Amino acid sequence: MKIEIFSDYACPYCYIGKRHLEAALKELGLEDAQLIHRVYILDPGKISHPERTYLEGLNLKTAEEKQHAANTFASITRLAADIGLAYHMDTMKDISTEMAHRLTLWVQETTPDQTQAVIDRIFHAHFIDNKDISSKEVLLDIISPLPLDPAEASAVLDDPSRYVDQIFEDDDRAQQLDVDYIPYFIINDSDHISGVVNTEKLKALLSQAK
């Protein structure tokens, strides 16, 4: 089974969706499914501001806006907790995700069996540890326990042109598919699933696609 996954590290639902997908695949005995990372950057061209939180970056003015944000964060935090993730939405940093995606695409091309581990560690660093995943040093530290070449990883991160073509290609494909909500899964080039779907529903959908 092949599953393409359009996602962004800035999307809290994407990490939640990843965990539900992994649980569904495990329960179905499909842990050898081929998972392919596709880039969908929610805020292209964003400039990182690790000195502030994402919430501060929203620059909310009214009490109504602040309450809406608080309610949204609380809802997302509950969804994350349901799948075993302890999000810290109030203190996550206001950062760009392009560098993290370029690193992921390098891993997917050169050491594909480590791709999902890298994705998981970057998501964890952002939403749970609230680290600056737009920082080269932070990204290198994130992948340091894994069997990856740190010198080559550093070279990829130092060259902003590396894997940018792939990012544009993924974006073009997402537009052709009318992807407007992530995570977005494509199963065996045919079945499409948009948004967070819980483990049981994913199991049913994956079973139909086998």
C-alpha positions as CSV (number, residue, x, y, z in Angstrom):
1,M,0.0,0.0,0.0
2,K,1.2,3.5,-0.9
3,I,0.0,6.5,1.0
4,E,1.0,10.1,0.1
5,I,0.6,12.6,2.9
6,F,0.4,16.3,2.3
7,S,1.2,18.1,5.5
8,D,3.0,21.0,7.1
9,Y,4.9,21.1,10.4
10,A,2.9,24.2,11.3
11,C,-0.3,22.2,11.2
12,P,-1.3,20.8,14.6
13,Y,-3.8,18.5,12.9
14,C,-1.1,16.9,10.8
15,Y,0.7,15.4,13.7
16,I,-2.6,14.2,15.2
17,G,-3.5,12.7,11.8
18,K,-0.1,11.0,11.5
19,R,-0.6,9.3,14.8
20,H,-4.0,8.1,13.9
21,L,-2.7,6.8,10.6
22,E,0.1,4.9,12.3
23,A,-2.3,3.4,14.8
24,A,-4.7,2.3,12.0
25,L,-1.8,0.7,9.9
26,K,-0.5,-1.1,12.9
27,E,-3.9,-2.5,13.9
28,L,-4.4,-3.7,10.3
29,G,-1.0,-5.2,10.0
30,L,0.0,-2.8,7.3
31,E,3.1,-1.3,9.0
32,D,5.1,-2.0,5.8
33,A,2.9,0.5,3.8
34,Q,4.9,3.1,1.8
35,L,4.4,6.5,3.3
36,I,5.5,9.5,1.2
37,H,5.9,13.0,2.6
38,R,4.4,15.7,0.4
39,V,4.9,19.4,1.2
40,Y,2.0,21.7,1.8
41,I,3.2,24.9,3.4
42,L,0.4,26.8,5.0
43,D,2.2,30.2,5.0
44,P,4.6,30.3,2.0
45,G,7.4,32.9,2.4
46,K,6.8,33.3,6.1
47,I,9.6,34.8,8.1
48,S,10.5,33.1,11.3
49,H,10.1,34.9,14.6
50,P,11.4,32.4,17.2
51,E,11.6,35.2,19.7
52,R,7.8,35.2,20.0
53,T,5.1,32.7,20.3
54,Y,2.7,31.8,17.5
55,L,-0.1,33.3,19.6
56,E,1.8,36.6,19.9
57,G,2.4,36.6,16.2
58,L,-1.4,36.5,15.6
59,N,-1.4,40.0,17.1
60,L,-5.0,39.6,18.4
61,K,-6.6,42.8,19.6
62,T,-10.1,42.2,20.8
63,A,-11.3,40.0,23.7
64,E,-13.5,38.1,21.3
65,E,-10.5,37.3,19.1
66,K,-8.4,36.2,22.1
67,Q,-11.2,34.0,23.4
68,H,-11.7,32.4,20.0
69,A,-8.0,31.6,19.8
70,A,-8.1,30.1,23.3
71,N,-11.0,27.9,22.5
72,T,-9.4,26.7,19.3
73,F,-6.1,25.9,21.1
74,A,-8.0,24.0,23.8
75,S,-9.9,22.0,21.2
76,I,-6.8,21.1,19.4
77,T,-5.0,20.2,22.6
78,R,-7.9,17.8,23.5
79,L,-7.7,16.1,20.1
80,A,-3.9,15.7,20.5
81,A,-4.4,14.3,24.0
82,D,-6.8,11.7,22.7
83,I,-4.0,10.1,20.6
84,G,-1.4,10.5,23.3
85,L,0.2,13.9,22.4
86,A,0.8,16.6,25.0
87,Y,0.6,19.8,23.0
88,H,1.7,23.1,24.3
89,M,-0.1,25.4,21.9
90,D,0.3,28.6,24.0
91,T,4.1,28.5,23.9
92,M,5.0,27.1,20.4
93,K,7.2,29.4,18.4
94,D,6.1,31.5,15.4
95,I,8.4,30.0,12.8
96,S,8.8,29.1,9.1
97,T,8.7,25.4,8.1
98,E,10.5,25.4,4.8
99,M,13.9,24.4,6.1
100,A,12.4,21.5,8.1
101,H,10.6,20.4,4.9
102,R,13.8,20.6,2.9
103,L,15.6,18.4,5.5
104,T,12.7,15.9,5.4
105,L,12.8,15.7,1.6
106,W,16.6,15.0,1.7
107,V,16.0,12.2,4.2
108,Q,13.2,10.8,2.1
109,E,15.5,10.7,-1.0
110,T,18.6,9.4,0.6
111,T,17.5,7.4,3.7
112,P,13.8,6.7,3.2
113,D,13.5,4.3,6.1
114,Q,14.2,7.2,8.5
115,T,11.7,9.6,7.0
116,Q,8.8,8.9,9.4
117,A,11.1,9.1,12.4
118,V,12.4,12.5,11.3
119,I,8.9,13.8,10.7
120,D,7.8,12.6,14.1
121,R,10.8,14.2,15.8
122,I,10.2,17.5,14.1
123,F,6.5,17.6,15.0
124,H,7.4,16.6,18.6
125,A,10.0,19.4,18.8
126,H,7.5,22.0,17.6
127,F,4.2,21.2,19.3
128,I,5.5,19.5,22.5
129,D,9.0,20.8,23.2
130,N,8.3,24.2,21.5
131,K,11.7,24.3,19.8
132,D,12.7,26.5,16.9
133,I,12.4,24.1,14.0
134,S,13.5,26.9,11.6
135,S,16.9,26.8,13.2
136,K,19.7,24.7,11.5
137,E,21.2,23.9,14.9
138,V,17.9,22.7,16.3
139,L,17.1,20.6,13.3
140,L,20.6,19.0,13.4
141,D,20.1,18.2,17.1
142,I,16.6,16.8,16.3
143,I,18.0,14.2,13.9
144,S,21.3,13.6,15.8
145,P,20.1,10.2,17.3
146,L,19.2,8.9,13.9
147,P,21.6,7.1,11.4
148,L,21.9,10.1,9.1
149,D,25.0,11.9,7.8
150,P,25.2,15.2,9.8
151,A,27.7,16.8,7.4
152,E,25.3,16.2,4.4
153,A,22.3,17.3,6.5
154,S,24.2,20.5,7.3
155,A,25.0,21.1,3.7
156,V,21.4,20.7,2.7
157,L,20.3,23.2,5.4
158,D,23.0,25.7,4.4
159,D,21.8,25.7,0.7
160,P,18.3,27.3,0.5
161,S,17.9,26.1,-3.1
162,R,18.1,22.4,-2.2
163,Y,14.8,20.6,-2.6
164,V,12.9,23.8,-3.4
165,D,11.9,22.4,-6.8
166,Q,10.3,19.5,-5.0
167,I,8.4,21.9,-2.7
168,F,7.1,23.7,-5.8
169,E,6.2,20.4,-7.5
170,D,4.2,19.3,-4.4
171,D,2.5,22.6,-4.2
172,D,1.5,22.4,-7.9
173,R,0.1,18.9,-7.4
174,A,-1.8,20.0,-4.3
175,Q,-3.4,22.8,-6.4
176,Q,-4.3,20.4,-9.2
177,L,-5.9,18.1,-6.6
178,D,-7.8,21.0,-4.9
179,V,-6.2,20.3,-1.6
180,D,-7.4,22.9,0.8
181,Y,-7.3,21.1,4.1
182,I,-4.5,19.0,5.6
183,P,-3.5,16.4,6.5
184,Y,-4.5,15.0,3.1
185,F,-3.9,11.4,2.3
186,I,-3.9,9.7,-1.2
187,I,-4.1,5.9,-0.9
188,N,-2.8,3.8,-3.8
189,D,-3.1,6.8,-6.2
190,S,-6.9,6.7,-6.0
191,D,-8.6,7.1,-2.6
192,H,-8.4,10.6,-1.0
193,I,-8.9,11.4,2.6
194,S,-8.9,15.1,3.8
195,G,-8.4,16.3,7.4
196,V,-8.1,14.5,10.7
197,V,-9.9,11.1,10.7
198,N,-9.8,8.9,13.8
199,T,-8.2,5.5,14.0
200,E,-11.3,3.4,13.6
201,K,-12.6,5.3,10.6
202,L,-9.1,5.2,9.0
203,K,-9.0,1.5,9.5
204,A,-12.3,1.2,7.6
205,L,-11.1,3.4,4.8
206,L,-7.8,1.6,4.5
207,S,-9.4,-1.8,4.5
208,Q,-11.6,-0.8,1.5
209,A,-8.5,0.5,-0.3
210,K,-6.4,-2.7,0.1
